[in-house]
Amino acid sequence: MISGIKWGDDMENNDLSLGQVVCSKSGRDKGRYMVVVEKIDSQYVKVADGKIRKIEKAKKKKIKHLMKTNHILFTICNKLETGQEVTNQEILKQLQQLGYNTQLRKGEGV
């Protein structure tokens, strides 16, 4: 757990932003921090972490299965909004700079 993070309220109101750092509450990726890379509709977004879940194959995830943090990666947000390419290395580096653990857990693939 990262100290100093305020968790957002219930995610039902879809107040996620592109570039927002979120944590998965359920599924195989439970506990993994990722970045919102696309808004699909009022219930779904696509997320990537740059390591396990690459941006080329971003995970479609229900918003109710995510906890948001108050961190938004603005450089990634700006690139996504203007149609520029975002690399997995950029996502991974920025998550690491904020102190999010991006190491693989025992038993996870490469």
C-alpha positions in Angstrom: 0.0 0.0 0.0 1.3 3.5 -0.8 1.1 6.0 2.0 -0.5 9.4 1.4 -3.0 8.2 -1.3 -6.6 9.2 -0.9 -8.9 6.8 -2.4 -11.8 8.1 -4.4 -15.5 7.6 -3.6 -17.6 5.0 -5.3 -16.8 4.7 -9.0 -20.4 4.4 -10.2 -20.5 8.0 -11.4 -17.7 7.4 -14.0 -15.5 10.3 -12.9 -12.4 8.7 -14.2 -10.0 10.7 -16.5 -7.7 9.5 -19.2 -4.3 9.0 -17.5 -5.8 8.3 -14.1 -4.0 5.8 -12.0 -6.4 3.1 -10.7 -6.1 -0.2 -8.8 -8.0 -3.3 -9.7 -10.4 -4.6 -7.0 -11.1 -7.9 -8.7 -10.0 -10.4 -11.2 -6.6 -11.9 -12.0 -5.1 -8.4 -11.8 -6.4 -7.7 -8.3 -4.1 -5.2 -6.5 -2.3 -4.1 -9.7 -2.0 -0.4 -10.5 -2.9 0.6 -14.0 -3.6 3.7 -16.0 -6.9 4.5 -17.8 -6.0 4.7 -21.5 -9.5 4.8 -23.0 -13.1 5.5 -21.9 -15.5 3.1 -23.6 -18.8 4.0 -22.1 -20.4 4.8 -18.7 -19.5 1.3 -17.3 -16.2 0.4 -19.0 -12.7 1.7 -19.5 -9.5 0.3 -20.9 -6.5 0.1 -18.7 -2.8 -0.7 -19.1 0.2 -1.0 -16.8 3.0 -1.1 -19.4 4.3 -4.4 -18.2 1.8 -7.3 -18.0 -1.1 -5.4 -19.7 0.5 -3.6 -22.6 -1.2 -0.6 -24.2 -1.5 -2.5 -27.5 -3.8 -5.0 -25.7 -5.3 -2.8 -23.0 -7.7 -4.5 -20.6 -11.4 -3.7 -20.8 -12.5 -3.3 -17.2 -15.7 -2.4 -15.5 -15.4 0.8 -13.6 -17.0 -0.7 -10.5 -14.1 -3.1 -10.3 -11.6 -0.3 -10.0 -10.4 2.0 -7.2 -9.1 5.3 -8.3 -6.2 7.2 -6.9 -5.8 11.0 -7.0 -2.9 10.6 -9.4 -3.4 11.6 -13.0 -0.5 11.1 -15.4 -1.0 14.4 -17.4 1.7 13.7 -20.0 0.0 10.5 -20.9 -3.5 12.1 -20.7 -2.4 14.9 -23.1 -0.9 12.4 -25.6 -4.0 10.2 -25.5 -6.3 13.3 -26.1 -4.2 14.5 -29.0 -3.8 11.1 -30.7 -0.1 10.8 -30.1 1.5 7.5 -29.4 2.0 6.4 -25.8 4.6 3.7 -25.1 4.5 1.0 -22.5 7.8 2.3 -21.2 6.3 5.7 -20.5 3.4 4.2 -18.5 5.7 1.9 -16.6 8.3 4.7 -15.8 5.6 7.2 -14.6 4.0 4.5 -12.4 7.4 3.7 -10.9 8.2 7.4 -10.4 5.0 7.8 -8.3 6.1 4.8 -6.2 3.6 2.2 -7.5 4.9 -1.3 -7.2 5.2 -2.7 -10.8 7.2 -5.8 -9.9 5.7 -9.2 -10.9 4.2 -11.2 -8.1 5.3 -14.8 -7.7 3.6 -17.0 -10.2 2.8 -14.2 -12.7 4.0 -14.4 -16.3 6.5 -12.1 -17.9 
